[in-house]
Amino acid sequence: MNPIMRRIYLIWLLRKLTNPLAIRLAILSAVGLQLYLQLSVTHIASNVSRLDSWWSASGYAWGAFMQTENSVRLFCLSALVLAGWLAWDSVRLFRQRASDTP
């Protein structure tokens, strides 16, 4: 069996055994953990607490994002995309279940 088919069968088995929402949460958690390990959250929080407005905080966040390593940018964007996908899927599922109840 070639490696591609092995991956397809593994994904098929995971989808049969688990809820897709649980898989997305696990992926988002793994990306979030990796992001936490690469960032110094305490230093970021202490620097942001010194800022006096939302405008200066957003400027600080944008500047920090643009000056960081590419891997951290990739993890940040991945976390945002996965969180948006999870939120969209949760809203869709909630609406679907709400319309199914009489």
mmCIF file of the C-alpha atoms, coordinates in Angstrom:
data_MODEL
# 
_entry.id   MODEL 
# 
loop_
_atom_site.group_PDB 
_atom_site.id 
_atom_site.type_symbol 
_atom_site.label_atom_id 
_atom_site.label_alt_id 
_atom_site.label_comp_id 
_atom_site.label_asym_id 
_atom_site.label_entity_id 
_atom_site.label_seq_id 
_atom_site.pdbx_PDB_ins_code 
_atom_site.Cartn_x 
_atom_site.Cartn_y 
_atom_site.Cartn_z 
_atom_site.occupancy 
_atom_site.B_iso_or_equiv 
_atom_site.pdbx_formal_charge 
_atom_site.auth_seq_id 
_atom_site.auth_comp_id 
_atom_site.auth_asym_id 
_atom_site.auth_atom_id 
_atom_site.pdbx_PDB_model_num 
ATOM 1   C CA . MET A 1 1   ? 0.000   0.000  0.000  1.00 0.00 ? 1   MET A CA 1 
ATOM 2   C CA . ASN A 1 2   ? 1.417   3.369  -0.950 1.00 0.00 ? 2   ASN A CA 1 
ATOM 3   C CA . PRO A 1 3   ? 1.815   6.171  1.653  1.00 0.00 ? 3   PRO A CA 1 
ATOM 4   C CA . ILE A 1 4   ? -0.917  8.336  0.131  1.00 0.00 ? 4   ILE A CA 1 
ATOM 5   C CA . MET A 1 5   ? -3.539  5.619  0.479  1.00 0.00 ? 5   MET A CA 1 
ATOM 6   C CA . ARG A 1 6   ? -2.369  4.980  4.042  1.00 0.00 ? 6   ARG A CA 1 
ATOM 7   C CA . ARG A 1 7   ? -3.050  8.630  4.887  1.00 0.00 ? 7   ARG A CA 1 
ATOM 8   C CA . ILE A 1 8   ? -6.454  8.504  3.199  1.00 0.00 ? 8   ILE A CA 1 
ATOM 9   C CA . TYR A 1 9   ? -7.428  5.414  5.178  1.00 0.00 ? 9   TYR A CA 1 
ATOM 10  C CA . LEU A 1 10  ? -6.184  7.021  8.394  1.00 0.00 ? 10  LEU A CA 1 
ATOM 11  C CA . ILE A 1 11  ? -8.283  10.142 7.767  1.00 0.00 ? 11  ILE A CA 1 
ATOM 12  C CA . TRP A 1 12  ? -11.291 7.974  6.881  1.00 0.00 ? 12  TRP A CA 1 
ATOM 13  C CA . LEU A 1 13  ? -10.875 5.999  10.115 1.00 0.00 ? 13  LEU A CA 1 
ATOM 14  C CA . LEU A 1 14  ? -10.513 9.158  12.212 1.00 0.00 ? 14  LEU A CA 1 
ATOM 15  C CA . ARG A 1 15  ? -13.679 10.635 10.692 1.00 0.00 ? 15  ARG A CA 1 
ATOM 16  C CA . LYS A 1 16  ? -15.587 7.421  11.418 1.00 0.00 ? 16  LYS A CA 1 
ATOM 17  C CA . LEU A 1 17  ? -14.339 7.183  15.007 1.00 0.00 ? 17  LEU A CA 1 
ATOM 18  C CA . THR A 1 18  ? -14.402 10.808 16.107 1.00 0.00 ? 18  THR A CA 1 
ATOM 19  C CA . ASN A 1 19  ? -16.436 13.930 15.725 1.00 0.00 ? 19  ASN A CA 1 
ATOM 20  C CA . PRO A 1 20  ? -14.984 16.377 13.143 1.00 0.00 ? 20  PRO A CA 1 
ATOM 21  C CA . LEU A 1 21  ? -15.443 19.180 15.672 1.00 0.00 ? 21  LEU A CA 1 
ATOM 22  C CA . ALA A 1 22  ? -13.197 17.320 18.124 1.00 0.00 ? 22  ALA A CA 1 
ATOM 23  C CA . ILE A 1 23  ? -10.534 16.914 15.449 1.00 0.00 ? 23  ILE A CA 1 
ATOM 24  C CA . ARG A 1 24  ? -10.629 20.642 14.668 1.00 0.00 ? 24  ARG A CA 1 
ATOM 25  C CA . LEU A 1 25  ? -10.387 21.487 18.356 1.00 0.00 ? 25  LEU A CA 1 
ATOM 26  C CA . ALA A 1 26  ? -7.387  19.170 18.709 1.00 0.00 ? 26  ALA A CA 1 
ATOM 27  C CA . ILE A 1 27  ? -5.655  20.786 15.724 1.00 0.00 ? 27  ILE A CA 1 
ATOM 28  C CA . LEU A 1 28  ? -6.401  24.279 17.048 1.00 0.00 ? 28  LEU A CA 1 
ATOM 29  C CA . SER A 1 29  ? -5.084  23.269 20.478 1.00 0.00 ? 29  SER A CA 1 
ATOM 30  C CA . ALA A 1 30  ? -1.878  21.893 18.959 1.00 0.00 ? 30  ALA A CA 1 
ATOM 31  C CA . VAL A 1 31  ? -1.315  25.089 16.963 1.00 0.00 ? 31  VAL A CA 1 
ATOM 32  C CA . GLY A 1 32  ? -2.110  27.195 20.038 1.00 0.00 ? 32  GLY A CA 1 
ATOM 33  C CA . LEU A 1 33  ? 0.314   25.200 22.170 1.00 0.00 ? 33  LEU A CA 1 
ATOM 34  C CA . GLN A 1 34  ? 3.061   25.588 19.591 1.00 0.00 ? 34  GLN A CA 1 
ATOM 35  C CA . LEU A 1 35  ? 2.357   29.313 19.392 1.00 0.00 ? 35  LEU A CA 1 
ATOM 36  C CA . TYR A 1 36  ? 2.485   29.578 23.189 1.00 0.00 ? 36  TYR A CA 1 
ATOM 37  C CA . LEU A 1 37  ? 5.832   27.767 23.241 1.00 0.00 ? 37  LEU A CA 1 
ATOM 38  C CA . GLN A 1 38  ? 7.318   30.135 20.655 1.00 0.00 ? 38  GLN A CA 1 
ATOM 39  C CA . LEU A 1 39  ? 6.019   33.370 22.199 1.00 0.00 ? 39  LEU A CA 1 
ATOM 40  C CA . SER A 1 40  ? 6.850   34.940 25.534 1.00 0.00 ? 40  SER A CA 1 
ATOM 41  C CA . VAL A 1 41  ? 3.318   35.661 26.717 1.00 0.00 ? 41  VAL A CA 1 
ATOM 42  C CA . THR A 1 42  ? 4.401   37.329 29.974 1.00 0.00 ? 42  THR A CA 1 
ATOM 43  C CA . HIS A 1 43  ? 6.613   39.827 28.133 1.00 0.00 ? 43  HIS A CA 1 
ATOM 44  C CA . ILE A 1 44  ? 3.882   40.584 25.603 1.00 0.00 ? 44  ILE A CA 1 
ATOM 45  C CA . ALA A 1 45  ? 1.325   41.156 28.371 1.00 0.00 ? 45  ALA A CA 1 
ATOM 46  C CA . SER A 1 46  ? 3.652   43.460 30.293 1.00 0.00 ? 46  SER A CA 1 
ATOM 47  C CA . ASN A 1 47  ? 4.405   45.518 27.173 1.00 0.00 ? 47  ASN A CA 1 
ATOM 48  C CA . VAL A 1 48  ? 0.737   45.799 26.177 1.00 0.00 ? 48  VAL A CA 1 
ATOM 49  C CA . SER A 1 49  ? -0.283  46.844 29.688 1.00 0.00 ? 49  SER A CA 1 
ATOM 50  C CA . ARG A 1 50  ? 1.880   49.974 29.336 1.00 0.00 ? 50  ARG A CA 1 
ATOM 51  C CA . LEU A 1 51  ? -0.097  51.166 26.313 1.00 0.00 ? 51  LEU A CA 1 
ATOM 52  C CA . ASP A 1 52  ? -2.896  53.629 26.971 1.00 0.00 ? 52  ASP A CA 1 
ATOM 53  C CA . SER A 1 53  ? -5.290  53.139 24.036 1.00 0.00 ? 53  SER A CA 1 
ATOM 54  C CA . TRP A 1 54  ? -6.595  50.499 21.675 1.00 0.00 ? 54  TRP A CA 1 
ATOM 55  C CA . TRP A 1 55  ? -5.004  52.334 18.755 1.00 0.00 ? 55  TRP A CA 1 
ATOM 56  C CA . SER A 1 56  ? -1.517  52.138 20.250 1.00 0.00 ? 56  SER A CA 1 
ATOM 57  C CA . ALA A 1 57  ? -2.092  48.491 21.260 1.00 0.00 ? 57  ALA A CA 1 
ATOM 58  C CA . SER A 1 58  ? -3.104  47.576 17.709 1.00 0.00 ? 58  SER A CA 1 
ATOM 59  C CA . GLY A 1 59  ? -0.053  49.411 16.348 1.00 0.00 ? 59  GLY A CA 1 
ATOM 60  C CA . TYR A 1 60  ? 2.159   47.536 18.795 1.00 0.00 ? 60  TYR A CA 1 
ATOM 61  C CA . ALA A 1 61  ? 0.598   44.198 17.817 1.00 0.00 ? 61  ALA A CA 1 
ATOM 62  C CA . TRP A 1 62  ? 1.019   44.907 14.095 1.00 0.00 ? 62  TRP A CA 1 
ATOM 63  C CA . GLY A 1 63  ? 4.637   45.992 14.543 1.00 0.00 ? 63  GLY A CA 1 
ATOM 64  C CA . ALA A 1 64  ? 5.438   42.935 16.630 1.00 0.00 ? 64  ALA A CA 1 
ATOM 65  C CA . PHE A 1 65  ? 3.769   40.662 14.083 1.00 0.00 ? 65  PHE A CA 1 
ATOM 66  C CA . MET A 1 66  ? 5.680   42.177 11.169 1.00 0.00 ? 66  MET A CA 1 
ATOM 67  C CA . GLN A 1 67  ? 9.053   41.910 12.950 1.00 0.00 ? 67  GLN A CA 1 
ATOM 68  C CA . THR A 1 68  ? 8.721   38.338 14.168 1.00 0.00 ? 68  THR A CA 1 
ATOM 69  C CA . GLU A 1 69  ? 9.961   35.132 12.562 1.00 0.00 ? 69  GLU A CA 1 
ATOM 70  C CA . ASN A 1 70  ? 8.091   33.557 9.677  1.00 0.00 ? 70  ASN A CA 1 
ATOM 71  C CA . SER A 1 71  ? 7.242   30.446 11.683 1.00 0.00 ? 71  SER A CA 1 
ATOM 72  C CA . VAL A 1 72  ? 5.502   32.535 14.344 1.00 0.00 ? 72  VAL A CA 1 
ATOM 73  C CA . ARG A 1 73  ? 3.584   34.407 11.645 1.00 0.00 ? 73  ARG A CA 1 
ATOM 74  C CA . LEU A 1 74  ? 2.527   31.103 10.143 1.00 0.00 ? 74  LEU A CA 1 
ATOM 75  C CA . PHE A 1 75  ? 1.330   29.790 13.515 1.00 0.00 ? 75  PHE A CA 1 
ATOM 76  C CA . CYS A 1 76  ? -0.570  33.034 14.229 1.00 0.00 ? 76  CYS A CA 1 
ATOM 77  C CA . LEU A 1 77  ? -2.302  32.980 10.872 1.00 0.00 ? 77  LEU A CA 1 
ATOM 78  C CA . SER A 1 78  ? -3.020  29.252 11.197 1.00 0.00 ? 78  SER A CA 1 
ATOM 79  C CA . ALA A 1 79  ? -4.571  29.790 14.618 1.00 0.00 ? 79  ALA A CA 1 
ATOM 80  C CA . LEU A 1 80  ? -6.751  32.626 13.292 1.00 0.00 ? 80  LEU A CA 1 
ATOM 81  C CA . VAL A 1 81  ? -7.901  30.608 10.297 1.00 0.00 ? 81  VAL A CA 1 
ATOM 82  C CA . LEU A 1 82  ? -8.623  27.525 12.399 1.00 0.00 ? 82  LEU A CA 1 
ATOM 83  C CA . ALA A 1 83  ? -10.479 29.561 15.040 1.00 0.00 ? 83  ALA A CA 1 
ATOM 84  C CA . GLY A 1 84  ? -12.590 31.202 12.333 1.00 0.00 ? 84  GLY A CA 1 
ATOM 85  C CA . TRP A 1 85  ? -13.309 27.857 10.717 1.00 0.00 ? 85  TRP A CA 1 
ATOM 86  C CA . LEU A 1 86  ? -14.273 26.374 14.077 1.00 0.00 ? 86  LEU A CA 1 
ATOM 87  C CA . ALA A 1 87  ? -16.538 29.330 14.899 1.00 0.00 ? 87  ALA A CA 1 
ATOM 88  C CA . TRP A 1 88  ? -18.204 29.199 11.472 1.00 0.00 ? 88  TRP A CA 1 
ATOM 89  C CA . ASP A 1 89  ? -18.747 25.447 11.767 1.00 0.00 ? 89  ASP A CA 1 
ATOM 90  C CA . SER A 1 90  ? -20.144 25.794 15.302 1.00 0.00 ? 90  SER A CA 1 
ATOM 91  C CA . VAL A 1 91  ? -22.618 28.487 14.211 1.00 0.00 ? 91  VAL A CA 1 
ATOM 92  C CA . ARG A 1 92  ? -23.655 26.400 11.210 1.00 0.00 ? 92  ARG A CA 1 
ATOM 93  C CA . LEU A 1 93  ? -24.164 23.323 13.386 1.00 0.00 ? 93  LEU A CA 1 
ATOM 94  C CA . PHE A 1 94  ? -26.108 25.335 15.973 1.00 0.00 ? 94  PHE A CA 1 
ATOM 95  C CA . ARG A 1 95  ? -28.420 26.756 13.291 1.00 0.00 ? 95  ARG A CA 1 
ATOM 96  C CA . GLN A 1 96  ? -28.898 23.323 11.759 1.00 0.00 ? 96  GLN A CA 1 
ATOM 97  C CA . ARG A 1 97  ? -29.870 21.794 15.101 1.00 0.00 ? 97  ARG A CA 1 
ATOM 98  C CA . ALA A 1 98  ? -32.121 24.744 15.939 1.00 0.00 ? 98  ALA A CA 1 
ATOM 99  C CA . SER A 1 99  ? -34.023 24.328 12.664 1.00 0.00 ? 99  SER A CA 1 
ATOM 100 C CA . ASP A 1 100 ? -34.388 20.560 13.189 1.00 0.00 ? 100 ASP A CA 1 
ATOM 101 C CA . THR A 1 101 ? -36.250 20.922 16.505 1.00 0.00 ? 101 THR A CA 1 
ATOM 102 C CA . PRO A 1 102 ? -40.014 21.420 16.131 1.00 0.00 ? 102 PRO A CA 1 
# 
